């Protein structure tokens, strides 16, 4: 794993690289209050399968700079496209939670550059979190410690072996000056139910959802709604049994298999994309 930086007009984006430089490119985008370390278990598996993986720290988090003028999905989507262009090629983008909104924006904005999407823990466009979570959002974004308590609740069934250390690292990162600003800004967007550009996506899409995701009133229904809104894209859903909001951390093996199968199946033998009709073939 190596840390690199992408210099932009308003700041810089850090990203971790895995795998061979000549492998098909995958860009990973973290969710709310997190950073590239959320892909610490999945990225090496994809790299071992021959993919070149760039796991970015979304603006304001990890080692990326702070005090950006905007933290909305269009701004994050622009960062994703800038990173793809820096790395010199088309990419599959893997987003988690609110990071999915930025990934979808990038795919809608530049369909020739984003050739596939993996949306982990995504909400359908216009969806809002449970009522009690909306009420609690103001409180949990006041301090890194309160956010860390909320973060723990998103793993209701299993936790990775390094969970205690990982939570401490997330808490420490958010304690750095300016990082809670990003968290609060993204939380406000999430609570507003941002209009995600699902209907503009044309590339193949995999939706990965934990069956026990505590962020959703009905995880399977939420995944189906998102799939329906992806009306112009070939879409499949992978429901990860006994997983919470982080399938790529609490159920790594089935999540990895779902992603690798999607990556293999979403392209024809000649490397071209499937047309945006029906399902990606099983």
N, C-alpha and C positions, 0 to 999 in steps of 0.2 A: 504494500500500500504506500502511495506517495501523495503528498499534498502539493497542489498546483494552484495558480491563481489566474483568473480572468479579469483583466482591468477594463472597467466600463466608465462612462462619463461621470456617473454619480457615486461610484464606489467600486469595490472589487468582490468577486465571487470566488470562494475557495471550492475546490473539488478534490476528491480522492480518486486515484486511478487504480484499476485492477486489470489483470489479464494482458494478452498480447496486443501490441500496437496495431497489428494488421487484422484483428478480429472485427466482426460486425459490431457496430457501436450501440451501446445502451447507456442512456442517461437516466439517473435515478434522482428523484425529487422528494425531499422530506416533507412531513406535515407539520402541524401546529406545534410550536414550542420545541421542536426537535432539531436534528441536524443530520449530516451524512452518516453518522454512526448507526442510525437506525437500519442501515443496509449492511452492517458489518457481518452478518451471517449469510445473507442472500448473495451479495456481490461476489464473494470468493467462489461460491458454487457456480455462478454464471461464468466467471473468469475461467474456472477449471474446465468448463464446457467449450471454451474457445472464444468467448465474447470479450470485447474490450468494454469495460464498465467505468463510467465516470459518475461518481456519487457526489452531487453538489450539496454545499451548505446553502440553503435558501437565504436570500438577502436578510441580514439582521441576525442570523444564527451561526453557530459553529465558529469557523474562522473567517467567515465573510464579514465585510465591514458593516457598520451601523449607520443610523440617521439617514436612511433613504427617503426620498420624497414620497414614495408610495410603496405599499406592500401588497397591493391587490393582485388578482390572478393575471391580469394583463401584464403587469410589471414582471411577475415571476415568469410568465410565459415568454416574455422578451428575453429574459436572462437565459432560459433554456435554449432558445434559438441561437443566441449569441455563443453559447458553449458548443452547440452542435457545429456551428460554422467554424469556431476556433479549432475543433478537432477534425474538421475536414470531411464531413460526410453525413449521409442520412443516418437516422437513428430511430430505434425504438425507445420510447420514453416510459419509464415506470414511475408513477406518482403514488404517494400515500396520503390519505385523508384530504386535507385542503390542498395539498400539493397536486392532487388530481386535477383541480380546476386550472392551475397553471399549465399542466401537461395538455389538457384538452384545448386550452387557448392556443398553445403552440401548434398543435396538430391542425386546428381550424385555420390558423393564420398562414401556415406554411406547409401545405399538404405534400409538397415534393421533398420536404426535409424530414418530416416525422412520418415514418413508414409503418409504425405500429404503436399501440398504447396498451399498457398494463395499469389498470386502476385498482389500487388496493384500498379497501375501506372507503370507497367513494360514496357520496350522497347524490341522489338525483337532483337535477337542476331545480332550484327553488325550494328544496327541502330544508327544514330547519331542525336543529337538535331537539331532544325531548324538552318539555316545559321545565322540568326541574333543573336540567343542565343549563338552560338559558338563564334561569334565576341564579344559578351558582357561578356563572361565568365571571361576573364582576368580581366575586370574591377570590376565585382561584387564580386570577391574573394579577392580583395585588402583589404577591411576593413569589420568588422562586420556590420557597418551601411549600407553599400552598399548591403551586402548580405540580410539584413533584408528588404530592399526595394524590392529586387528580390523575396524574399519569399512571400511578400504580393501579388505579381502579380500572384501567383499560385492558388489564390482563386478568380476566376473571377465572380462567381455568388453568393456565400454565404460564411459566415464566422462563426466559432463557437462563442458563447457568450463571451468567455474569450480571444478572438483573440488579443486584444491590449496587454494584460498582457503576453500572450504566445509569441508574437513576441519580446517583451522586454526581456523575459527570454532567448530566443534563441540567441538574440544579446549579452546579457551579458555572456552567456556561451562561445560563440565564441571569446569574448574579453579576455578570460583567456589564459595565455601563452601556446603556442603549439597547440591550437585548430584550428587555421587557417591553420596550416600545414596539418592537416588531410583533411580539406575542399579542399585545393588546390590539394592535391594528388588524392583525389577521383574525383574531377572535371576533372583532366587530364585524368583519366581512362575513365570517362564517355564520354568525347569528342573523345577519340580514338575508341569508339564503341567496347567495350570488347567482346570477343568471349565467350558467355555464354553457359554452357553445357546443353542446352535444350534437345538435342537429346539423352542424357544419362539418363534422368529422367524416372522413371517407376511408381512412385506413382501418385495418383489422384491429379489434379491441378485445382485450380480456379483462373482465371484471372479477376481482378476487375479494370475497367477503367472508368474514368469520361468522359462523352460525350463531355465536353467542356474543356478537359485538354489542357492548353495553351503550355505545353511542347511538344506536338505532332502535326504534320501537319494534321494528320487524325487519331484520337484516335481509332475509330472502326477498321480501317485497320491495325493499329499497333497491336491491340489485336489479330486480326486474324492471322497476321504474326507470332506472338509469339506462338499462339496455333498450327499453322502448324509446327513450329520448334520442338514442344513437341510431336514428332511423335511416341514415345513409351509410352506415358502416356495418361490415360483417362482425357480429359480436357474439362472444360466448361468456358464460358465467361459471366460475369455479367457487362453489361454497365449501369452505374449509371447516370441517367438523370440529366442534369443541374449541374453536378459536375465537379470540376477542377482536379488538380493533387493530392488532398487529400480527396478522398471520405470518408475515415474513420473519417474526421473532419468536412467536409462541408455537407455531407449527411449521417449522422451516421445510421439512422434507416434502409434505404434500404441496406446499406453496411453490417450492422450487420445481417440482415435477410439472405442476400446472403451467408455470411460466415457460419452462424449456419446451414442453409440448406445443404451447402456443407459438413460440418463436420458430419451431420447426414447421408447423402446419400453416402458418399465416403467409408463407411464400410458396410459389410454385417452384418446381425443380429448376427452372431457368432463372430464378431469382426475382421474377416479377411479382407484383402484388395481386391478390385476389380482388375481383371486382366487388363493389359495395352492395352485394345482394346476398340474402340468406345468411347462413352460419359459416364460420370457418370450419372446414371439414375435420371430422374427428379421426 
